[in-house]
Amino acid sequence: MPTALPFIENNMEHFTLEEIDVHDNEAYLQFGTWSYTIGKPVITWSDGMYLLFGYDPVQDKPALLVNHDLYYSHMFPEDIERAKKINASFNEYPGRYGWEFRIRDRQGRIKTLETNARIIRDNKGALLRVVGTTRDITDLRSYQEGLEGKIMELNRSNKELEEFAYIASHDLQEPLRKFNTFGERLHMKYADVLGDDGNFYLSRMMAAAGVMRALIENLLEYSRVTGSNHEFLKVSLDDIVKQVVSNQDLRIEEAGAAVVIENELPEIEAIASQMHQLFNNLLSNAIKFRRKDVKSQITISARKMQPGELSRWPLLQKKQVLRIEVKDNGIGFDQSDAQRIFQIFQRLHGKAEYEGTGIGLSICKRIVEMHNGIIYAEGRPDEGASFIILLPETR
């Protein structure tokens, strides 16, 4: 909470309006300014510095000697030695320095302070003064520590879930294999005995087993995205995309689709196998959700983004970012579902209309996030969909 300013309220006659504004700003933002002339015993404090250390700028200033010893009297022992080394080595700093330290203020409150200082020299380079600002970052550090703890707990929980998904999926494979084996033998040996109804039920049972197998395989893929150690290397996205298109030639031909790679995709630092899976899933998705009465057109393009385009994504602003788009003219979707389609097991259409487990796009999102990127979708019903991927070119 901002420090109250009773000394201003009770001593208004001592301040100009401009000075009151300065006091208000320093108190509200919990910072102060200071200056130190080399060779002199006194450090000059603004009123905000007095407040940081728990003193009253009006009542305590006349009698208080502000020097290095006053700092040391409030500092924690482990920070005092660091402070003494800094004060004894100003000449080693080229122009600026910054550091953090803890104090116990006059009221006994423990605070973490951050100081940033500037070294002032004469024309010959001789040290004259040091000026700086100090601010209270106690709440910020407390928040960061709490956040780091939550992140560690979340990472631990995610790792456990990944291990559980992998083990559970792996252990389900063996009984499913037996189920399929005995189902096939039952059909081969007793199809005539079972009759039409029996064979119908058996075929439904085997179809359900096929869905179960696909689900288990997709769960394993999902858990493997972050469940293993992967190496980031320079990979050619152009080679990967062309290989994915080549591998899906038969599906593309059967669907009567046309896939166009509009321009050459560059090299980036990535996990090659995951990039292959990413484009494979997106291409499969575009083929699957085509319109029956319209020739399917799928285009893949890429370009480097300009810094001004990244204002929506602060974490990407200092990086070279590649914008990749996979666009189709399929059935599309309502834009209100743009987030939902990336959630695991979420389906916008029934299983009878379109096959699948509802995991493919979740895997895409997981892969992109593993590469510190962003994926989002844009679409309109019966007009097609675009999947846009923003990927840093280097880690």
N, C-alpha and C positions, 0 to 999 in steps of 0.2 A: 504494500500500500504506500502511496506517496506520503512523504513526511509532512506533517502539519507545519504551519508557519505562524505560531502565536507571537513570535518576536516581532514580526512585521505588523500584525494587527495592533500590538501594544506600543509600537514605536514608529508609527506612520510618519511622524514629523522628521525622522532621521533619514528618510529615503525620498529620492525623486521617483516619478512614475516609471522611468526607464529602469532604474535600479530594482524597483519592485517586480517588474517583468522578468528581470534576470533571476531574482530570487525565486520567483514562482516556477520558472522553467527548470532551474537546477533542482529544486525540491521535488517537483512533479516527476522529472525524468531521472532523479536520483543520481546526479553526477555533480562534479565540481572541477574547477580548473586551478592550476598551481604553476608557480615559476620558481626557479632556483638559480641564483647567480653564483657562478663558481668562485669559491674562496670565501663566501660570506656564510655566516652561521645560521641565517634565518631563511625559511621557505615561505613564500607568499601564497596564501590560500584565498580562494574565493569563498563566499558564504556557503556554497554547496559542499565544499570540503569539510567545513566545520560540522555540517549536518551529517555527513557520511560517518564521521568519527564520533558522533553523539554529543557535539558541543553546540552551545547557543552562540550564533555569530555576533550577537549584540552584547550579551553579558560576559561571555568568556574570552572574546577576542582581545580586549586590552591587556589581560593578565596572562594570556597563554603564549608561551614561547614555542613556535612551530619550527622544529628542526628534525633532523634524522632520528634523534633519540626519542622524540614524541612518537614517530612512526613505530620505532622498535618496541616501545612500551605497549602498543596495541597489537602488534603482530604475533603470530604463532611462531614458536622457536625455529621450526624447520624453514620458515620463510625469511627469518632475519638474516641468516647467512647469505642467502641468495640476494637479498636487498643490499647487503654490504658489498658484495662482489660487483653488483651493478653500479653502485655509487662510486666504487674505486676504479671503474674501467670505462668511464664515459668516452674516453679518447678512442676506444676500440670500436665504438658504434659509428657507422658511416653517416647517419642522419636521423634515423628514427629507431625506436625500440618499443616493445610492449611486453607486459607480463601480468600474471595474476598472483594475488596473495590473499591470505585470510587475516581478518582482524577480529578482536573483541572490542566493540565500541564502549564508550563511557558508561552506557547503561547495561553492559554485559551481553549485548546481542552479538552473535557471531555472524560475520558478513564475508562474502567473497567479493573482492574488488578487482577491477581490471584497469590497468594504467596504460596509456599510450602517450609517448613523449617524443619531442623533437629536439634535436641537438642544434644549437645555434653557435656558429663560429664567425670569426672576423675574416677579413680579406686574405689573411695569411694562413687561415685554417686553425688558428688558436681557439680553444674552447672558451665561450663566453657564458652562455646560459643554457638551461634546460627548461623547457616549458611543456606542459602536458595536461591531459584530462584524466580523471579517474571516475569510474561509474560503478554502481552497485549491481553486480550480476548474480546475487545470491539466488533469487527466484529462478533465473535462467538456468543456472547450473543444477539447481534442485530438479527443475523440470527435465533437463537433459538426462540426469542420472535416472530419474523415474522412467523416462522414455527408453533409455538403453536397457533397463531391467525388463521392461515389457517386451522389447524387441527380442532379447535373449530368450525370454519365456515363450514368445510366439515361435521363434525359430526352433526351439526344443520341441514344442508341440507339433509343429509342421513336420519335423523330422520323424517323430514318432508315428504320425499319421501316414507319412510316406512309407515307412517301414511296414506298418500294419497293412497298407494297401498292397504292397509288393508281396508280403508273406501270404496274406489271405488269398490274393489272386493266384499266386504260384501254387498254393496248397489245393486250390479248387480245380486245378488243371487235371490232376490224376483221376479223381472220381468222375469228372466230366468225360475224360477219354474212355473210361470203362462204360459209362452210360452210352456213348456213341457206338462203341464196339458191340455191345450186346444188343443195342437197337438194330444195328445193321444185320447182325446174325439172325435176329428174330424175323426181320423182313425177308432175308434170303431163304430161310428154312420153313417158315410158317406163313408166308403170304397167302397161300391158298386156303389154309385153315382159318386164318383170321377173318376172311371175308371183307366185304367193302367197308363196313363200319370199323372193323378192327384195323384195317390198313389206313383208314382215314385218321383214326386216333393216333396210330403210330407215326404217320407222317407229320401230324401236328406236334407230337412229342419231339421228333427229331428236329423240326424247324425251331422249336423253343430252345433245344440244346445248341443249335447253331447261333442263335441270338446270344445265349449265355456265353458261348466261346468268344464271340466278338467283343462282348462286354468285358470279359476278363482280360483279353488281349489289350483292349483300350485302356483299362485300368492300370495294367502293367506299364504301358507306354506313358501314361500320365505320371505315375510314380517315378519313372526313370528320368524324367526331365530334370529334376533337381536332386534325385536320390543318389546320383553317382558323381564321381569326379570327372569333369570334362575339361579338355584343353582347348583354349581359344587360339586359333591360328588364322593366318590369312587365307581366305577362301574366295573363290570366284562365284558370285551369285549367278552370273550368266551361265556358267557351266552347270550349276546345280539346277536352275530352272529348266534348261534344255534337257537335262537328264530326266527330270520329273515328267516333262511333257512326253519325252520318248517312251518312258516306262508306262505311261497311260495312253499310248497310241490306240490300243484296241478299244478302250472305253470311250475315247474321244470319237473314234470312227463309228462305233455303235450308236452313240448319242447324236451323231450328225453335227458335231460341234466344230467350231473353228477357233483355234487358239493363236493369238498374235502376240509376240514379244516386241513391243514397239521400239525399244532401244536397248542397247547393251547395258547390262547391269554391272556395276563395278565390283572390285574386291573389297571385303571388309574383314575385320577380326571377328570370328564367330566359331561356333561349334558346327562343323560341316554336317554331321548327321542330323542335328536339330533343324538346321536350315532346310535340309532335304525334306524332313517331316513337315515343316511349316508350309512349304509351297505345295507339297503333296496333298495335305489336308485342305488347303484353300482351293486348289484346282478340283479336287474331288467334290468339294462342297458346291462349286460353281456348276459342275456337270450334273450333279444330283438334282439341284433345284432349278432346272431349266423349265421353260414353258413348252408344252407339248406342241403347240401350233406355230412356234417361232423358231427359226434356226438359231441355235445357241452360239453367241459370240462372246469370247472371253479374251480380254486384253490384259497384259502384264506390262507395267511401265515403271520407270524409276528415274529420279532426279535428285540432285543435291538441293537442300533447303537453304534459303537465305536467313541470316540471323533474325531479321524482322518478323519472319513467319513463325518464330518459336516462342512468341510472347505468352502463349497459352500454356507452355510447358517449361517452367523455369529451370528444371533439372537438366534440360537439354540445351539450354541457351549458349553454353560455352563450348559446345561440341560441334564437330562436323557431322551433320545428320543427313541420312538418306531417306527419302520418301518413296516408298514402294506402294503401288496400287494394283490390286487384282480386281478387275471390274467385269461384270457379266450383265446380260440382258434377260436374266431369269425371272422367277416369280417374285423376287424382292421380299420386302418385309416392311412393316410399319415402323417408322423411326422411333416410336416409343419403346420398341423392343430391342433397340440397338445395344443396350447393356446386357439385357437378359440372355441374348444368344451366346454370350461368352461364359455363362455360368454352367457348371458341370451338371449333366443330366437334364438340362433345360431344352425343351423341344417346342417349336411353334406349330408343328404339324404332327398328326397322328402317325403311329408306326405303320399303319396300313397304307398311308399315302407315300411315305418316304422311309426307306430303311435307315438304320443307324442307331447309335447308342446315346447320342447327345453329349459326346465327350470331345469330338474332333476340334471344335472351335475353342474349347477350354484348354486343350493341349496347345493350340496356337498361341493363346494369350500367355500361357505359362512359359513357352519358349521365348516369346518376345520380351517378357519381363526378365527372364534369365539373361538376356542380352542388353539389359538396361534401356529397353525401348518401350514404345507405346503402340498399341493396336486399337483401332476403332472402326466402326462400320457405319455406312450411310446407305439408305435404301428407300424405295417406294414400292408399294404393292403393284405387281404386274409390270414394273418398269426396270427391274434389276437391282443389283446390290454392288457396292464397292467396299472392299476391305483395304484400309490404309494402314501401312506399317511405317513407323518412324524408328529408324535404327541408327545409333551412333556408328560411325565408320571404324572407330577404335574404342577400346574399353575405357 
